[in-house]
Amino acid sequence: MAKKNEKIRKLDGIPDIRRYFYKNETPIYFISATNFNLLGADEWIKGFKYICYIECFDGLHPNVFSPKTEIPHDEFTGIEDINNYLLQHPEVQDYLKTRNKENLKSKAMFLMFDDKTEELAKKLGLEIMFPTAKMRNFMDNKVNTNRIAEKAGVPCVPYVLSKVKDYKHLRSVSKKLGNDLVIQTPFGDSGHTTFFISNEKEFKKYEEEIVKEKEVKIMKRINCRGSAIEACVTRHGTVVAPLMTELVGFKELTPYKGGWCGNEIYPDAFTPTIRKKAGEYAQLFGNQLRKEGYKGYFELDFLIDQDNGKIYLGELNPRVTGASSITNHAVFALADAPLFVFHILEWMDVDYTLNIEELNSRWAKQENIDGWSQIIIKHTKDTIEYVNEAPRSGIWRMFDNGHIQFDRMDTHRRAVENENEAFFLRITRKGDYLYEGADMGILVARGRMMTDDFKLTSRAKSWIKAIRNKYESTLIEDKTKKPELTGTLTK
C-alpha cells in the first residue's frame, strides 16, 4: 500500500508509464450503462473495475460489478441518469467502500455525467477524471465547437450560426450556403438532431425542434464521407491516434439518417494527404482545447468532401466515445499504451515525461495499424417488442451458409482469430424491450465491414442478419408500454 505523502519519482517515457499502471494501488472505475467504451482497460491498469447498469457478460467478466437488485427510480432519460442511479444504489456504495484504500482517493471515469453526478461522486469520495460537467457541456455544444475550431485554425464546412424563426427566415440567413442544408441543434445523440433540409416540406417535419433553439448550426450540404479521430490533451501536448472511417446512416443498422453506427480502422485508410491533414488538425484543435482549460480524451468527426478532397471538422465529442474501443485495441496502442492510459495519467498526481512528437509519428505509420471493424446494431423498426431470447456476449463463428454459432465466452475482443469469427457485446438482454433506436449490441470483427465506396460488405450484411436472427421477441401491441431508456447507450 502506498504510504501517505510518499513521493513517486518522475516517470520517464512509455515503459515507466506502463510499469506505473501495472503496479497501481489507487481504485479506479469506469461507471456507465455498459463497459463497452473502455473494454480492456482492466488489463492495463491494476485495480481498474467497471460498475455497470447492464450486465453484458452474465456475471462472467471478472472486473464488472453490476447491482443485482433494481431499486425504485425515475424514468431514465439518458446515460447521466443511469450513472446517478448507480451512485445512489446501496450495492454500489457498499462495493466502493470495500475497495477504498487508506490515503488513496478513488477515481472514476464516466461516459456522460452532469452536476448531480459530480455532487454524488464527491459524497462518495470519488474524484472524477474529467474536466467539469459545465466545461464538457460547453465544449459539447456543436455551436461552440465551431468557435473553438475558428480559434484553432481548423476549417469547418461553410456554415452560419443563427436562431431560426421559420422557413423564410432560414432561407434568409443561409442564402450563401445554397439550397441543400444540414441543420444541427447544439446537443443530441448521433443522427437524432441532425436535419437535412432542401425544401419547406422537409423543414416542417423538424420545425418544432429547430425553432425552439436559441441558436443552431446551419451548414452547406456537401457530398462527404465521415471519418473519426481520437486524441488526448496532455500537459506535454496532444496525442493523436490514426484516422478511422465511420459507418453512418445504414438502414440495416440504424433508423436515423446521418446516425453513427460503427467504425473501421485499417492501414492506408484515406489518402496520405488526408491522414496528415486530419492529424495536424487534431493537434491544433487539442492545443486550443488546452488553452480553453480542457485536458484529457476527445474525439473529432471529420467530413471529407468527395468533390474536391477537402477535409472539414464535423463535430467534437469531449470524452471517450463509441469509437474508443476500436482506437484502444489496435496494434499501435498495444505496442505503446492505449489512449485512455494517457488520459488517466493526467489525473494520477504523478509527474512524467513523454515525447509526443515521437509517439504521434510512430502511431501514424501504416505498418503499425491492423484492421478492425465494429458495428452498432440498433432496432430499426418503429415497434416495441419484448425480448424472449438474446445472444450471449463472446466469440461467435460464422459458417459458409451464413448461420452463426456461439463458439466461446471471452471478454477480450482481440481473441477473434480470423474473419469468420466476431466478438459480440450484447446490450439488449432477455426480458428487455426493443424500441426504435434501441442498441441491441456491438459486433467487433477483424478486417473491413465496408467497401472502398463506403457500402456495407456482404460479410457485414450476413453478420447483421445472423445476429438479429438470434433475437426472439414478441410484438407489444400497446405502444404505451415504455422501455427503460429511449436513447443510445453507446454514444
C-alpha positions as CSV (number, residue, x, y, z in Angstrom):
1,M,0.0,0.0,0.0
2,A,1.2,3.5,-0.8
3,K,2.3,5.4,2.3
4,K,1.0,8.9,3.0
5,N,3.0,11.6,1.2
6,E,5.1,9.0,-0.5
7,K,6.7,10.7,-3.5
8,I,6.6,8.8,-6.7
9,R,9.6,9.5,-8.9
10,K,9.1,11.1,-12.2
11,L,8.0,8.6,-14.9
12,D,10.4,8.7,-17.9
13,G,8.5,7.7,-21.0
14,I,6.3,4.8,-22.1
15,P,8.0,1.9,-20.2
16,D,7.8,3.7,-16.9
17,I,4.2,4.7,-17.5
18,R,3.2,1.1,-18.3
19,R,5.0,-0.2,-15.2
20,Y,3.4,2.5,-13.1
21,F,-0.1,1.4,-14.0
22,Y,0.7,-2.3,-13.7
23,K,1.7,-1.5,-10.0
24,N,-1.2,0.9,-9.4
25,E,-2.9,0.8,-6.0
26,T,-5.5,3.6,-6.5
27,P,-9.0,2.2,-7.0
28,I,-10.1,3.3,-10.5
29,Y,-13.6,2.9,-12.0
30,F,-15.5,3.3,-15.3
31,I,-19.1,3.8,-14.3
32,S,-21.6,3.6,-17.1
33,A,-24.6,1.7,-18.6
34,T,-22.1,-0.9,-20.1
35,N,-18.3,-1.3,-20.1
36,F,-18.2,-1.1,-23.9
37,N,-16.4,2.2,-24.3
38,L,-13.4,1.2,-22.2
39,L,-13.2,-2.5,-22.9
40,G,-9.8,-3.9,-22.0
41,A,-8.8,-1.0,-19.6
42,D,-8.7,-3.5,-16.7
43,E,-5.9,-5.4,-18.5
44,W,-3.7,-2.3,-18.5
45,I,-4.4,-0.9,-15.0
46,K,-4.2,-2.9,-11.8
47,G,-7.3,-2.2,-9.7
48,F,-9.4,-1.0,-12.6
49,K,-13.1,-2.0,-12.3
50,Y,-16.3,-1.4,-14.2
51,I,-19.6,-0.5,-12.5
52,C,-22.4,-1.1,-15.0
53,Y,-26.2,-0.9,-15.1
54,I,-26.4,-3.6,-17.8
55,E,-24.6,-6.9,-17.2
56,C,-23.4,-7.7,-20.7
57,F,-21.4,-10.8,-19.7
58,D,-23.9,-12.7,-17.4
59,G,-21.7,-12.3,-14.4
60,L,-18.7,-13.9,-16.2
61,H,-16.5,-10.8,-16.6
62,P,-14.1,-10.8,-13.6
63,N,-13.9,-7.0,-13.3
64,V,-17.5,-5.9,-13.9
65,F,-19.7,-5.1,-10.9
66,S,-23.5,-4.7,-11.6
67,P,-26.0,-4.4,-8.8
68,K,-28.3,-7.4,-8.6
69,T,-31.4,-5.7,-7.3
70,E,-33.3,-2.9,-9.0
71,I,-34.3,0.0,-6.7
72,P,-37.1,2.4,-7.4
73,H,-36.1,5.3,-9.7
74,D,-37.4,7.9,-12.1
75,E,-37.5,7.0,-15.8
76,F,-34.0,7.2,-17.3
77,T,-33.7,9.9,-20.0
78,G,-30.0,9.5,-20.6
79,I,-26.8,7.9,-19.5
80,E,-26.3,10.6,-16.9
81,D,-29.5,9.3,-15.2
82,I,-28.2,5.8,-15.2
83,N,-24.9,6.9,-13.6
84,N,-26.6,8.9,-11.0
85,Y,-28.8,5.9,-10.2
86,L,-25.7,3.7,-9.8
87,L,-24.0,6.1,-7.5
88,Q,-27.1,6.1,-5.3
89,H,-27.5,2.4,-5.3
90,P,-26.7,0.7,-1.9
91,E,-24.9,-2.2,-3.5
92,V,-22.7,0.2,-5.5
93,Q,-22.0,2.3,-2.4
94,D,-21.1,-0.9,-0.4
95,Y,-18.8,-2.1,-3.2
96,L,-17.0,1.2,-3.3
97,K,-16.5,1.1,0.5
98,T,-15.0,-2.4,0.4
99,R,-12.4,-1.2,-2.2
100,N,-11.4,2.1,-0.5
101,K,-7.7,2.4,0.2
102,E,-6.3,4.4,3.1
103,N,-4.7,7.7,2.0
104,L,-5.6,7.0,-1.7
105,K,-8.6,8.8,-3.2
106,S,-10.6,6.6,-5.5
107,K,-11.1,7.9,-9.1
108,A,-13.8,7.4,-11.7
109,M,-14.5,7.9,-15.3
110,F,-17.9,8.4,-16.8
111,L,-19.1,8.3,-20.4
112,M,-21.6,11.0,-19.6
113,F,-22.2,13.0,-16.3
114,D,-23.8,16.1,-15.0
115,D,-23.6,18.4,-12.0
116,K,-25.7,15.9,-10.0
117,T,-23.1,13.2,-10.8
118,E,-20.4,15.5,-9.5
119,E,-22.3,16.0,-6.2
120,L,-22.9,12.3,-5.7
121,A,-19.3,11.4,-6.6
122,K,-18.0,14.0,-4.1
123,K,-20.2,12.5,-1.3
124,L,-18.7,9.0,-2.0
125,G,-15.2,10.3,-2.0
126,L,-14.7,9.7,-5.8
127,E,-12.6,12.1,-7.9
128,I,-14.0,12.4,-11.5
129,M,-11.2,12.1,-14.0
130,F,-12.6,14.6,-16.5
131,P,-12.9,18.4,-16.6
132,T,-16.1,19.7,-15.0
133,A,-19.6,18.9,-16.4
134,K,-20.0,22.6,-17.0
135,M,-16.9,22.7,-19.2
136,R,-17.7,19.5,-21.1
137,N,-21.3,20.8,-21.7
138,F,-19.9,24.0,-23.1
139,M,-17.4,22.1,-25.4
140,D,-20.1,19.5,-26.4
141,N,-22.3,22.3,-27.8
142,K,-22.0,22.0,-31.6
143,V,-22.2,25.8,-31.9
144,N,-19.3,26.3,-29.6
145,T,-17.3,23.6,-31.4
146,N,-17.2,25.8,-34.5
147,R,-16.0,28.8,-32.5
148,I,-13.2,26.8,-31.0
149,A,-12.2,25.5,-34.4
150,E,-12.0,29.0,-35.7
151,K,-9.6,29.9,-32.9
152,A,-7.5,26.8,-33.6
153,G,-7.4,27.4,-37.4
154,V,-9.2,24.2,-38.2
155,P,-11.6,24.6,-41.2
156,C,-15.3,23.8,-40.9
157,V,-17.9,23.1,-43.6
158,P,-19.2,26.5,-44.8
159,Y,-21.8,27.5,-42.1
160,V,-23.7,30.1,-40.3
161,L,-24.8,30.2,-36.6
162,S,-28.2,31.7,-36.1
163,K,-31.6,31.4,-34.5
164,V,-34.2,30.2,-37.0
165,K,-37.7,31.6,-36.7
166,D,-39.3,30.0,-39.7
167,Y,-38.6,28.6,-43.1
168,K,-38.4,32.0,-44.7
169,H,-36.0,33.2,-42.1
170,L,-33.9,30.1,-42.6
171,R,-33.5,30.8,-46.3
172,S,-32.7,34.5,-45.5
173,V,-29.8,33.7,-43.1
174,S,-28.4,30.8,-45.1
175,K,-28.5,32.4,-48.6
176,K,-24.8,31.9,-49.2
177,L,-24.9,28.2,-48.4
178,G,-27.1,27.1,-51.3
179,N,-30.4,25.2,-51.4
180,D,-29.3,21.9,-49.7
181,L,-28.7,22.4,-46.0
182,V,-27.8,20.4,-42.9
183,I,-29.0,21.8,-39.6
184,Q,-27.7,20.7,-36.2
185,T,-29.1,21.7,-32.8
186,P,-26.5,22.3,-30.1
187,F,-26.9,18.9,-28.4
188,G,-28.1,15.5,-29.2
189,D,-27.4,11.8,-29.9
190,S,-25.9,10.9,-33.3
191,G,-28.4,11.3,-36.0
192,H,-31.3,12.5,-33.7
193,T,-30.6,16.2,-34.0
194,T,-29.1,16.4,-37.5
195,F,-31.7,17.6,-40.1
196,F,-31.3,17.5,-43.9
197,I,-33.4,20.4,-45.4
198,S,-33.9,21.1,-49.1
199,N,-37.4,22.4,-49.1
200,E,-40.2,23.7,-46.9
201,K,-41.8,20.3,-46.5
202,E,-38.6,18.8,-45.0
203,F,-38.3,21.9,-42.8
204,K,-41.9,21.5,-41.5
205,K,-41.1,17.9,-40.4
206,Y,-38.5,19.2,-37.9
207,E,-39.6,22.8,-37.4
208,E,-40.6,22.4,-33.7
209,E,-37.1,21.1,-32.8
210,I,-35.3,23.7,-34.8
211,V,-37.2,26.9,-33.9
212,K,-37.1,26.2,-30.1
213,E,-33.3,26.6,-30.0
214,K,-31.6,30.0,-29.3
215,E,-29.0,29.2,-32.0
216,V,-28.4,26.3,-34.4
217,K,-25.6,25.4,-36.8
218,I,-26.7,25.7,-40.5
219,M,-24.2,24.1,-42.9
220,K,-23.9,23.7,-46.6
221,R,-24.7,20.1,-47.5
222,I,-21.6,18.6,-49.2
223,N,-21.0,15.2,-50.8
224,C,-18.9,13.8,-48.0
225,R,-17.5,10.8,-46.3
226,G,-17.4,10.6,-42.5
227,S,-14.2,9.9,-40.5
228,A,-13.3,10.0,-36.9
229,I,-10.1,10.6,-35.0
230,E,-9.4,10.3,-31.2
231,A,-6.8,12.2,-29.3
232,C,-5.8,13.2,-25.8
233,V,-4.8,16.6,-24.4
234,T,-1.9,16.2,-22.0
235,R,0.5,18.6,-20.3
236,H,3.1,17.7,-22.9
237,G,0.8,18.2,-26.0
238,T,-1.8,16.3,-27.9
239,V,-1.5,12.6,-28.5
240,V,-3.3,11.7,-31.8
241,A,-4.5,8.3,-32.9
242,P,-4.9,7.2,-36.6
243,L,-7.9,8.3,-38.6
244,M,-10.9,5.9,-38.8
245,T,-13.7,5.5,-41.2
246,E,-17.2,6.0,-39.9
247,L,-20.3,3.9,-40.7
248,V,-23.2,6.4,-41.0
249,G,-26.9,6.0,-41.6
250,F,-27.0,2.4,-42.9
251,K,-30.7,1.4,-42.8
252,E,-29.6,-2.2,-41.8
253,L,-28.1,-0.8,-38.6
254,T,-29.9,2.5,-37.6
255,P,-33.3,4.1,-38.1
256,Y,-31.6,7.6,-38.1
257,K,-30.4,9.2,-41.3
258,G,-26.9,10.6,-40.5
259,G,-26.8,8.4,-37.4
260,W,-23.4,6.9,-36.4
261,C,-23.4,3.1,-36.5
262,G,-19.7,2.0,-36.4
263,N,-16.1,2.5,-37.4
264,E,-13.2,0.8,-39.2
265,I,-9.5,1.2,-38.6
266,Y,-7.1,-0.3,-41.1
267,P,-3.8,0.5,-42.9
268,D,-4.0,3.1,-45.7
269,A,-7.4,4.3,-44.8
270,F,-7.9,7.5,-46.9
271,T,-5.0,9.2,-48.8
272,P,-1.7,10.1,-47.1
273,T,-2.7,13.8,-47.6
274,I,-6.0,13.4,-45.8
275,R,-4.4,11.4,-43.0
276,K,-1.7,14.0,-42.5
277,K,-4.2,16.9,-42.5
278,A,-6.5,15.1,-40.0
279,G,-3.6,14.5,-37.7
280,E,-2.5,18.1,-37.9
281,Y,-6.0,19.5,-37.4
282,A,-6.5,17.2,-34.3
283,Q,-3.3,18.5,-32.8
284,L,-4.3,22.1,-33.5
285,F,-7.7,21.5,-32.0
286,G,-6.3,19.7,-29.0
287,N,-3.8,22.6,-28.3
288,Q,-6.7,25.1,-28.5
289,L,-8.7,22.9,-26.1
290,R,-5.7,23.1,-23.7
291,K,-5.8,26.9,-23.9
292,E,-9.5,26.7,-23.1
293,G,-8.7,24.8,-19.9
294,Y,-9.6,21.3,-21.1
295,K,-7.4,18.2,-20.6
296,G,-7.9,14.5,-21.5
297,Y,-9.7,12.4,-24.1
298,F,-11.6,13.8,-27.0
299,E,-12.8,12.8,-30.5
300,L,-13.3,14.7,-33.7
301,D,-15.5,13.8,-36.6
302,F,-14.1,15.0,-39.9
303,L,-16.0,15.3,-43.2
304,I,-14.1,14.6,-46.4
305,D,-15.6,16.4,-49.4
306,Q,-15.7,13.8,-52.3
307,D,-15.9,16.6,-54.9
308,N,-12.7,18.4,-54.0
309,G,-10.8,16.3,-51.4
310,K,-11.0,19.0,-48.7
311,I,-11.3,17.9,-45.1
312,Y,-13.6,19.8,-42.7
313,L,-14.3,19.5,-39.0
314,G,-17.7,18.0,-38.3
315,E,-18.1,17.9,-34.6
316,L,-16.3,17.4,-31.2
317,N,-17.0,14.9,-28.5
318,P,-15.1,15.9,-25.4
319,R,-15.0,12.5,-23.9
320,V,-14.4,8.8,-24.5
321,T,-16.8,7.7,-27.3
322,G,-18.3,4.8,-29.1
323,A,-15.1,4.7,-31.3
324,S,-12.8,4.4,-28.3
325,S,-13.0,0.6,-28.2
326,I,-11.5,0.5,-31.8
327,T,-8.8,3.0,-31.1
328,N,-7.6,1.4,-27.9
329,H,-7.3,-2.2,-29.2
330,A,-5.4,-1.6,-32.5
331,V,-1.8,-2.7,-32.7
332,F,-0.3,0.8,-32.4
333,A,-2.0,1.2,-29.0
334,L,-1.0,-2.3,-27.7
335,A,2.7,-1.7,-28.7
336,D,2.9,1.6,-26.6
337,A,-0.2,2.2,-24.5
338,P,-3.9,2.9,-25.2
339,L,-5.0,6.4,-25.5
340,F,-7.1,6.2,-22.2
341,V,-3.8,5.5,-20.3
342,F,-2.6,9.0,-21.2
343,H,-5.9,10.4,-20.2
344,I,-5.9,8.7,-16.8
345,L,-2.3,9.7,-16.2
346,E,-3.3,13.3,-16.2
347,W,-5.3,12.7,-13.0
348,M,-2.8,10.5,-11.2
349,D,-0.8,13.1,-9.3
350,V,2.4,12.0,-10.8
351,D,5.0,13.8,-12.9
352,Y,6.1,12.2,-16.2
353,T,7.9,12.9,-19.4
354,L,6.6,11.9,-22.9
355,N,7.9,12.6,-26.3
356,I,4.6,13.4,-28.0
357,E,6.2,14.1,-31.5
358,E,7.9,10.7,-31.5
359,L,4.7,8.9,-30.3
360,N,2.5,10.5,-32.9
361,S,5.0,9.8,-35.6
362,R,5.0,6.1,-34.7
363,W,1.3,5.9,-34.5
364,A,0.9,7.5,-37.9
365,K,3.0,4.8,-39.6
366,Q,0.7,2.5,-41.6
367,E,2.7,-0.7,-40.7
368,N,1.7,-0.1,-37.0
369,I,-2.0,-0.3,-37.8
370,D,-4.1,-3.5,-38.1
371,G,-7.6,-3.9,-39.5
372,W,-10.7,-3.9,-37.3
373,S,-14.3,-3.0,-37.7
374,Q,-17.2,-2.5,-35.2
375,I,-20.8,-2.1,-36.0
376,I,-23.5,-0.9,-33.6
377,I,-26.7,-2.9,-34.3
378,K,-29.9,-1.0,-33.4
379,H,-33.6,-2.0,-33.5
380,T,-34.6,-0.2,-36.7
381,K,-38.4,-0.9,-36.7
382,D,-41.0,1.5,-35.2
383,T,-42.2,-1.2,-32.8
384,I,-41.9,-2.1,-29.2
385,E,-41.1,-5.8,-28.6
386,Y,-40.5,-7.9,-25.5
387,V,-37.2,-9.9,-25.8
388,N,-37.7,-13.6,-25.1
389,E,-34.2,-14.7,-26.2
390,A,-30.9,-12.8,-26.8
391,P,-27.5,-13.9,-28.0
392,R,-24.6,-14.1,-25.4
393,S,-21.6,-11.9,-25.3
394,G,-18.5,-13.6,-26.5
395,I,-16.9,-15.0,-29.7
396,W,-19.3,-16.2,-32.4
397,R,-18.3,-18.2,-35.5
398,M,-19.9,-17.9,-39.0
399,F,-20.4,-20.9,-41.2
400,D,-20.3,-20.9,-45.0
401,N,-24.1,-20.9,-45.2
402,G,-24.3,-17.6,-43.3
403,H,-25.5,-19.0,-40.0
404,I,-23.6,-18.3,-36.8
405,Q,-22.9,-20.3,-33.6
406,F,-21.7,-19.2,-30.2
407,D,-18.1,-20.5,-30.0
408,R,-16.7,-19.5,-26.7
409,M,-17.0,-17.0,-23.8
410,D,-14.3,-14.3,-23.9
411,T,-14.1,-10.7,-22.6
412,H,-11.2,-10.0,-25.0
413,R,-12.1,-8.8,-28.4
414,R,-8.6,-9.5,-29.6
415,A,-9.4,-13.2,-29.1
416,V,-11.1,-13.0,-32.5
417,E,-8.7,-15.1,-34.6
418,N,-9.9,-14.6,-38.2
419,E,-12.6,-13.1,-40.4
420,N,-15.0,-16.0,-39.8
421,E,-15.2,-15.0,-36.1
422,A,-16.5,-11.9,-34.4
423,F,-16.9,-10.6,-30.8
424,F,-20.4,-9.7,-29.9
425,L,-21.2,-7.5,-26.9
426,R,-24.8,-7.9,-26.0
427,I,-26.7,-4.8,-24.7
428,T,-30.4,-5.7,-25.0
429,R,-31.0,-8.8,-22.8
430,K,-33.7,-11.3,-22.4
431,G,-36.5,-9.6,-20.6
432,D,-35.7,-6.2,-22.0
433,Y,-37.8,-4.2,-24.6
434,L,-36.8,-3.4,-28.1
435,Y,-37.9,0.1,-29.3
436,E,-36.9,2.2,-32.3
437,G,-33.3,3.1,-32.0
438,A,-32.5,0.7,-29.1
439,D,-28.9,-0.6,-29.0
440,M,-29.1,-4.4,-29.5
441,G,-25.4,-4.9,-29.3
442,I,-22.0,-4.3,-30.8
443,L,-20.2,-6.6,-33.2
444,V,-16.4,-6.4,-33.5
445,A,-14.5,-8.2,-36.3
446,R,-11.1,-8.3,-37.9
447,G,-11.0,-6.8,-41.4
448,R,-13.4,-4.3,-43.0
449,M,-17.2,-4.1,-43.0
450,M,-17.4,-1.5,-45.8
451,T,-16.2,-1.4,-49.4
452,D,-13.9,1.3,-50.7
453,D,-17.0,3.2,-51.9
454,F,-18.5,3.1,-48.3
455,K,-21.1,0.4,-48.9
456,L,-21.7,-2.5,-46.4
457,T,-19.8,-5.6,-47.5
458,S,-21.8,-8.9,-48.0
459,R,-19.9,-10.2,-44.9
460,A,-21.3,-7.3,-42.8
461,K,-24.8,-7.9,-44.0
462,S,-24.5,-11.6,-43.2
463,W,-23.4,-10.9,-39.7
464,I,-26.1,-8.2,-39.1
465,K,-28.8,-10.6,-40.3
466,A,-27.4,-13.5,-38.3
467,I,-27.2,-11.5,-35.0
468,R,-30.7,-10.2,-35.5
469,N,-31.9,-13.8,-36.1
470,K,-30.6,-14.8,-32.7
471,Y,-33.0,-12.4,-31.0
472,E,-36.5,-13.8,-30.4
473,S,-39.1,-11.2,-29.4
474,T,-42.9,-10.7,-29.0
475,L,-44.5,-7.6,-30.5
476,I,-46.2,-5.5,-27.9
477,E,-49.5,-4.2,-29.3
478,D,-49.9,-1.5,-26.7
479,K,-47.2,1.2,-27.6
480,T,-47.8,3.0,-24.3
481,K,-45.6,0.3,-22.7
482,K,-42.5,2.3,-22.0
483,P,-38.9,0.9,-22.2
484,E,-36.4,1.9,-19.5
485,L,-34.5,4.2,-21.7
486,T,-35.2,5.7,-25.1
487,G,-31.8,6.6,-26.5
488,T,-28.4,5.3,-27.3
489,L,-26.1,3.7,-24.6
490,T,-23.0,3.6,-26.8
491,K,-22.5,7.3,-27.8
